[in-house]
Amino acid sequence: MNVFIWTECLGCPLIGKVSINSFLKFHDSHKLNVFVFKEDIKSLPKNKRIIYHIIKKNSFFKSLKYRFLYNFKKKYTLDANNLKTYFKKGHKGTAELWAYILKKFSSYDAMIHFDSDVIFCNSAIDLLIKESNNYDLIGQCRPYKNNSNNDYVRDLPDLVATCCFLFKPSLAPSIKRIKQKDLRLAIQGRRRLTGKKLLDFFDQISHEILLNNGKIKFISVDKFGGTSKEGSRKSNFSNLNDMNTKYKMDIGSMLVHFSAVGSGYNIWKNKARSGSRTYDTYALDRFYLFMKCFYPKEELNTKIRSEYKPLIDYFHKTFINL
């Protein structure tokens, strides 16, 4: 099977460095595509299995011109100035990047993405590829029917979280059919592909795969963390995942997902805002925790919550060589 594996590390090399090193440690045969700005390269690992895709920076006036032309082109190349502007608007930047990637690389049999704040503890990518012999959409469960936080989503189909997942693009014909800008809107959840209003990032693409007879596979909470189809977070790591803290962790035997660390970094460094004060507070909390776990000597001018000490101790012990 021909598989395209990617992550993005745009403006947050301190975060991506840890994730990339963990990928290299536990996956000794796969190539990894990393999408970056030029200034990020110097702080990221050098390895023959890493292919860096640099988003080109144009002049201010060229960027404005390209942004206007995006409305009419079926496919277009990304511009760093425009992408940085979009990243200040929450998931718009990520959706813009993904639409470009899907347009350019969807000829692969399967595509695998993981967030730059995913830390591997085992060969999770190999597990996804193995499961793809029988399934077409694979990852953590994104439970709607048994969602423990929201009673208004129970009529939505259970799909997969995008922190570390595999999908087969041939089962989502909209990737090639619609314009790149419209694909970005669909990935954001702002354009319906299947006539059904869905909730989260990439759900429209995932649902299209299922409507085209794609088979879905949820990786167990014990392996990938997250929440089960039944809405339960109970696992072998419940003592860490369900600590008495406002925000929870996703720890499994094969990977750890912090969530929103890149957004928190962008808020901390660039004073960016998502438009949701609640999300911004959450993102900053995750960023501060991540930095305390992997860059404990970095001065952040903030105090880490004392209840996070067992988590921090776990990461210092488990990931000492990253």
N, C-alpha and C positions, 0 to 999 in steps of 0.2 A: 504493500500500500504506500502511495506517495503522500506524505504528510508534511504540512507546513506548520511549524511551531513558532509562535511569536509572543513577545511581551513588549511593552512600551516603557521607556524611561526618559521622559521628556521634562527636563528641568529639575529632576530629582535624583541625581546620580548616587547620593548617599544611600537612598532606599534601594534603588535597582541593583547596586553592587552586591548587597547581601543576598538578594533573590537569585541573581545570575550565578553567583558562586555556589549557592546550594543546588541549582540546576546542574551545574558542571560536576559537582561532587557525586550526585546520585544517578546521572544519566551520561554514560561514557560513550555513547555511539550516535546521539542525535545532534543535529545542528539547530541552533537557536537564532532566530531573526529578532533583532532588537531595534526598535524605532526610537531615534534620538535627535536632539538638536546638536549642532556641531560642537558647542561648548561643553556638552556632557561627556564626550568621548574620553577626554584625558583622565577622568575619574572612574572609569569603568574597566572591568577586567579585560585583558588581552588574551585571546584564545583562538585557535584555528577553527574551532567549532561555532564561533559566534560570528554572525553576519550583521554588521551595523548598517542600518538604513538611515542616512542623514537627511532630515527635512531641510531643504534649501531655504536660505533667507534671501529675499529680494529687497529692492528699494521700497520705500514707503509708497510711492506712486504706483509702482508695479503691483504691489500687494492690493491696493485699492482696485486697480483694474481687474486683477484676477478674481477678486471677491465678487465683482459685478458679473464677470463672465461665467462664474460657477453656476449661475442660474440657468444657463442655456446648454452647457456641455454635458454629454452623456458620461464622460470620464474626464478627470483632470488631475494634475499633479498638485500636491500640497505645497503651501507656502508657510514658512515658519512664522512670519508676522501675524498672518491671519489665524493660524492655529493657536498661537499664544493668546490672542484676543478671545478666541472661543473657549480656551481652557479657563478663562476668568468667569465663564458663564456656566459653571457646573459641568454636566456630562456632555455638553455640546461639543467640546474639544475632543473628547474620547470618541464620540460618535462620528465626528468628521474624519478622524484618523482611521477608524474601523471601516468606514464606507470606502475609503481609498484602498485599504488593504484587501477588502473583500473583492472589489472591482479588479484589482491587479493580480490576485493570487487564487481566485476561486476555481481555477482549473485543477487544483490538487484534489485528490480523493477525499482527504479529510484535513481539517484545520484545527489546531489546538492553541488556545490562548491561556495564559496565566497572568495575573496581576503582578505588578512589581513589588507588592508587599506580601506576596506568597513566599513562604520559606519551606523548601522541601526537606523532609526527613527520610525519604525513601524514594523509590523509582515510580512516582505517581504517573508520569507521562507514559511509561511502559504499560501500566495498568489500563490507561485510557485506550491505548492502541490495541491492546489485547481484546478489550471489550468491544472495540469497533468491528470485530469480525461478525458480531451478531446484532450490534446496535448502531444507531445513527446520530444520537444526541445523548451525550454522556457527561455527568458531572454531579456536583452537589444538588440535592433537591431544593427547588424553590417552591415550597408548599403553599398552595392557595386554598385548597379544599379543607384542610385542617390547620389553617393559619392560626397561631395562638395570639396574634396581636390585632387582627383586623377581621371583623365579622362580615365586611362588605365585599370580600374578594372570593367567597366560597364557591361562586359559580364559574371562576376562572380555572383553566386547566393547569395542573401542576407542571412546571417547567424546570429548567436547570439554572443555577447560579453561574455567573460568568467568571468567577475568580480563577477557576482552573477547569476547563471543559473542552470537549471535542464535539465537532459537528461536521456533517457532510454537506458541503455547499451545493451539490448537484440537486439536493432535495428542496432547495430554496430558490426557485427560478427567478424570483424578484431581484436577486443579487445582480443578475446580468440584464434583466428586462428594464428596470427603471433607471432614471438618471441618478448620478452619484449623490447629488444634493437630496433627492427624495429618499435615497437609501439611508442617508444620514438621519433624516427625520424619522424614518421607520425604526432605525436602531434606537433612537432616543425615545421612541414610543409616541411620537407626535404625528405619525402617519399610519393609518391602518392598511395592512396588506391583505388581511383575510376577512375584513368586515367586522371584526370583533375588537372592541376596546380592551386593551391589556394594560398591565400596570407598570412593569419594570423595564429596565434597559435590556435590549436585544430580544425581548419576549415576542415581538412580532415575527422575527426571523425564526425563532424556535418553534412557534406555533405553526408557521408555514411548513416547516419540516415534518411536523406530526400530521398535518392535513394531507401531505403527500406520501402517507404511509410509512413515514420514518418511525423507527422504534426508539423508545427512550429508556435509559438506564440510569438509576440513581446510585451513586457510590455511597457506601455505608457511612454513617456518622462516625463510626470508630476509625475509619481510614481517612476521611476528608474533613471531618468536623461538620459544622452546620446543623441543619435540622432535618429530621426524617420526614418521609411522606405522611406519617401519622401526626406530625407536628411536635415531635419530641426531640429534645437536645440531649437526652440521656445517652451516655457512652462511657468508654473506659477512661475518658479524660474529663468527666463531669466535675471532678474536684477543681479543675482549672477553668473549664468553660463556663461553669455556672456559679462562680464565686459571688459573694454578696457585694457586687459592684453594679453601678448604674449601667455600664456598657460591658458586653460579654465578648469572649474570645471564641475563635473557631480553631480548635486544636485537634488534630487526628494523628494517627500513626504514620501517615504518609506526607502530610503537609500541615502547615500552620498558615492561617489567613488572618492578618490584622484588620484589613478593611479601612479604606478612606485615608490611608497614611499619606498618599500623594496629594490629596486635597488638603490635608492638614499642613503639609509642608508648604504648599502654595499659599495658604492663608498666613502661615507664620512668616514666610520670607517675602511674599509679594503683596500682602494685605488683600488678597483676592477674596471674593465672597461668592457663595453658591446661590444666594437668594433665600436661603433657609437658615435662620439663626440656630435652630436646633441641630441641623446637620453640621454647620460650621463648628459648633461646640463639640460635637461628637468627633469630627475629623481632627481637631486639635488635640483632643484627649488621646486618640489613637496614635497620632504622630509623636506626642511626648512620650508615650509608653514605648513605642518602637525605638526611639532614640535612646531611652534609658536602658533598653535591653541590649542594643547592639553598638551604641556609641555613648557609653556611660560617662565619658570624660568631656563630652560636648556641653558647653554652657548654653542653656536654653532660657535662663532667667524665669523659671517657673518651678513650682514644687510638685513633685509626683505624689499622687495619692498613696498613703501608707498601706492601704489594703491591696495594692498591686505588688507588694513585696514577694509573695509566693510565686507569682507569674514571672517577675524579673529574675528571681533565683532559678526558676526552671529554665529560662532561656539562656542564662549565663552558663548553666551546667550542660545543657543539651547542645548548644550551638557554639561552643567555645572556639572552634576552629574556623568559623566563618568571618 
